[in-house]
Amino acid sequence: MATARSTKTAAKSAKRPAAKRGRGFGAAYVYDSLRDDILSLRLPPGTLLDETELAGRFGVSRSPVREALIRLAGDGLVQTLRNRSSIVAPFDVSSVQAHLNAMLLMYCATARLAALHRTAAQLSDLQAMVKAHRAQMKTADMNTIVSNNRAFHVAVAEAGGNAFFTAWTGSVLDQGQRLMGMYVQDTGQTRSDADLNDHTAIVDAIARSDPEAAERAARSDAMILFDQLRRHFFKDALEGMSVGSMLGKPAP
C-alpha cells in the first residue's frame, strides 16, 4: 500500500542507540526492535529495509540483520523482493478481511462467555480497566491506545474461562496491531473517551450476566474498526470518483 522508502528515512523516529549485548544475542535484539517498529507503524508498509543501514543502526554485522529479516519474513511482516532486498510487508486487502472476521468472532464469543462465567473479581478488574482507559484516552499516544485495547479484550477473554479463546484473542490482536494503529492514526485528531462507549457496554452486559447484550456490544466495537479501515483502504472510491473524472472528462 505504501511506496518503498529507505530505512534511514523511515526510522529516524524509531532509531535507538545501540546497546552492548552478549555474543549470540544480536539477531534476537534486531528482530525484537524491528518487529516493534513495524507493528507500531514507525516503519510503515513498503519501507525498504537496507541491511547495511540496519547494521549501522544496531551496531552489528549484516549477518544478524539478515537472520532477523528472515524471521520477520516468516512472521509475514517483511517481504523479500526478487533482487533479494527486503521491505516491510504491504497490507494485503484480502488478508485484512480475514483478520477482521477473526477479530469479530473472538470479540463476540469471548464477550458472551464472560457474561456467563466471569467472577466478581474479574468483573471488578474490567470495570477498573475501562475507567483507567477512559482517563488516558484524550492524551494517550498510539501505542498506549493499541495496548489498552489489547489488554481489555484479553481480559474479557480470560473472564470467559476458555484458555484457547484467550490465546487466539491475543494472537489476533497482535497480528492486527498495524491495522489498529492505522485506525488510531486516522482518528488521532478527533478521538475522545466516548470511543470507549462500546467497552463500557460490554462490561455493563457482563455485569448483568447478559450474553446477548455482551455480544451486541462486542459486535458494535468491532464494527468501528471495520468501518474505519474500509474508509482507509477504499477512500478514493468513497470520495465519489466518477468514471468520467478518472478518464479526464468532466462529470455530468
C-alpha atoms as one frame of an Amber mdcrd trajectory, in Angstrom:
protein
   0.000   0.000   0.000   2.867   2.390   0.746   5.748   3.262  -1.565   9.117
   1.837  -0.628  11.461   4.238   1.077  14.789   3.987   2.808  15.089   2.614
   6.317  17.259   5.631   7.094  14.381   7.982   6.268  11.572   5.969   7.833
  13.323   5.032  11.042  14.563   8.417  12.228  11.985   8.492  14.994  12.468
   4.783  15.673  16.251   4.903  15.911  17.631   3.811  19.240  21.215   3.900
  20.476  22.980   0.595  20.084  23.412  -1.254  23.359  26.159  -3.675  24.254
  24.848  -7.220  24.019  26.305 -10.599  24.738  27.529 -12.856  21.982  24.661
 -14.535  20.120  22.020 -12.004  21.115  22.469  -9.645  18.146  19.874 -11.248
  15.855  17.279 -11.506  18.634  17.772  -7.850  19.544  17.449  -6.710  15.920
  14.376  -8.913  15.443  12.610  -7.612  18.556  13.400  -3.975  17.737  12.322
  -4.178  14.088   9.181  -6.131  14.963   8.195  -3.426  17.432   8.894  -0.687
  14.878   6.838  -2.471  12.196   3.859  -3.252  14.427   3.771   0.308  15.798
   3.969   1.721  12.214   7.214   3.573  12.946   8.340   1.603   9.892   5.328
   1.877   7.546   4.317  -0.762   4.972   6.594  -0.641   1.938   9.645   0.733
   3.773  12.906  -0.525   2.262  14.994  -2.413   4.841  18.603  -1.891   3.875
  20.882  -4.399   5.606  23.870  -2.057   5.710  21.866   0.793   7.229  20.297
  -1.539   9.781  23.665  -2.999  10.715  24.917   0.524  11.387  21.834   1.412
  13.382  22.128  -1.590  15.689  25.915  -1.770  15.807  26.105  -5.319  14.469
  27.331  -7.062  11.328  24.973  -7.810   8.437  24.608 -11.486   9.418  22.342
 -10.957  12.463  20.387  -8.366  10.483  19.826 -10.902   7.708  18.784 -13.531
  10.260  16.305 -11.115  11.840  14.819 -10.235   8.442  14.350 -13.937   7.641
  12.457 -14.398  10.929  10.320 -11.345  10.231   9.548 -12.672   6.766   8.383
 -15.888   8.419   6.055 -13.774  10.579   4.603 -12.158   7.473   5.931  -8.725
   8.478   8.748  -8.477   5.923   8.673  -9.270   2.214  11.745 -10.349   0.235
  11.860  -8.981  -3.317  13.305 -10.615  -6.421  16.510  -8.601  -6.146  16.915
 -10.058  -2.612  16.238  -6.735  -0.921  13.598  -6.589   1.808  10.689  -4.268
   2.557   8.135  -4.003   5.341   5.263  -6.162   4.103   2.460  -4.149   2.462
  -1.110  -4.742   3.558  -2.976  -7.417   1.592  -6.599  -6.306   1.409  -7.826
  -9.914   1.217  -5.994 -10.817   4.427  -7.371  -7.681   6.103 -10.895  -9.019
   5.627  -9.897 -12.423   7.024  -8.307 -10.795  10.045 -11.324  -8.608  10.744
 -13.598 -11.643  10.527 -11.424 -13.480  13.063 -11.373 -10.447  15.344 -15.177
 -10.109  15.193 -15.605 -13.785  16.054 -13.253 -13.566  19.041 -14.794 -10.339
  20.348 -18.319 -11.769  20.228 -17.529 -15.255  21.524 -15.404 -14.084  24.432
 -17.892 -11.387  25.475 -20.705 -13.973  25.573 -18.631 -16.362  27.652 -17.534
 -13.602  30.032 -21.166 -12.693  30.685 -21.820 -16.318  31.643 -18.671 -17.237
  33.550 -16.939 -14.137  34.944 -16.089 -13.949  38.614 -16.752 -10.943  40.829
 -13.019 -10.192  40.888 -12.773 -10.330  37.092 -15.751  -8.003  36.731 -14.165
  -5.546  39.158 -10.918  -5.655  37.170 -12.750  -4.973  33.892 -14.619  -2.031
  35.395 -11.398  -0.537  36.754  -9.676  -1.091  33.407 -12.336   0.774  31.424
 -12.239   3.652  33.922  -8.447   3.898  33.640  -8.510   3.715  29.843 -11.114
   6.498  29.676  -8.894   8.729  31.790  -5.979   8.151  29.394  -7.868   8.338
  26.108  -7.540  12.025  25.234  -3.799  12.268  25.891  -2.507   8.739  25.228
  -0.235   8.056  22.260  -1.000   5.436  19.626   0.967   2.653  21.290  -0.850
   3.156  24.594  -4.283   3.093  22.948  -3.477  -0.071  20.994  -2.021  -1.696
  24.118  -5.075  -0.736  26.194  -7.430  -2.196  23.599  -5.494  -5.464  23.584
  -5.418  -5.645  27.385  -9.178  -5.091  27.586 -10.176  -7.773  25.093  -7.718
 -10.300  26.506  -9.143  -9.620  29.984 -12.664 -10.213  28.620 -11.470 -13.487
  27.102  -9.887 -14.544  30.390 -13.176 -13.823  32.163 -14.831 -16.206  29.690
 -12.790 -19.060  31.073 -11.669 -20.621  27.752  -7.866 -20.694  27.559  -7.889
 -21.389  23.821 -10.058 -18.360  23.102  -7.805 -16.236  25.300  -4.729 -17.310
  23.329  -6.475 -16.797  19.991  -7.717 -13.354  21.003  -4.197 -12.282  21.925
  -2.818 -13.676  18.671  -5.462 -11.978  16.517  -4.849  -8.642  18.227  -1.072
  -8.989  17.931  -1.309  -9.759  14.216  -3.686  -6.850  13.728  -1.665  -4.307
  15.669  -0.746  -2.461  12.479  -4.408  -2.270  11.465  -5.363  -0.916  14.869
  -2.532   1.589  14.580  -3.882   2.800  11.245  -7.290   3.314  12.833  -5.778
   5.351  15.674  -3.754   7.440  13.229  -6.811   8.147  11.078  -8.861   9.246
  14.082  -5.994  10.718  16.085  -7.197  14.306  15.951 -10.785  13.596  16.989
 -10.676  10.723  19.467 -12.278  11.086  22.896 -13.233   8.879  25.797 -16.576
   8.349  24.021 -14.662   5.991  21.711 -14.720   3.543  24.618 -18.506   3.508
  24.959 -18.686   0.006  23.494 -16.144  -1.232  26.043 -18.364   0.178  28.765
 -21.411  -1.505  27.211 -19.583  -4.838  27.094 -18.672  -4.590  30.779 -22.178
  -3.498  31.755 -23.644  -6.518  29.955 -21.100  -8.795  31.623 -22.099  -7.317
  34.992 -25.760  -8.164  34.265 -24.800 -11.661  33.089 -26.483 -10.863  29.755
 -24.652 -12.736  26.955 -26.884 -11.379  24.167 -26.185  -7.758  25.133 -22.484
  -8.519  25.592 -22.299  -9.951  22.082 -24.140  -6.965  20.586 -21.770  -4.518
  22.267 -18.733  -6.549  21.166 -20.002  -6.603  17.578 -20.530  -2.835  17.685
 -16.977  -2.390  18.976 -15.546  -4.497  16.142 -17.595  -2.681  13.506 -15.964
   0.646  14.416 -12.663  -0.745  13.151 -14.361  -2.427  10.160 -15.853   0.881
   9.003 -12.711   2.924   9.606 -10.484   0.536   7.679 -12.990   0.338   4.842
 -12.722   4.115   4.551  -8.922   3.936   4.801  -8.383   1.302   2.111 -11.099
   2.473  -0.261 -11.045   6.217   0.367 -10.820   7.069  -3.359 -13.995   5.121
  -4.187 -15.773   6.619  -1.209 -14.977  10.153  -2.348 -17.415   9.764  -5.246
 -14.946   9.488  -8.118 -16.756   9.048 -11.423 -15.549   7.139 -14.497 -15.519
  10.422 -16.381 -13.245  12.105 -13.877 -10.900   9.108 -13.917 -10.655   9.428
 -17.711 -10.038  13.148 -17.545 -13.570  14.132 -18.566 -15.809  16.396 -16.535
 -18.528  14.647 -14.593 -22.075  15.412 -15.855
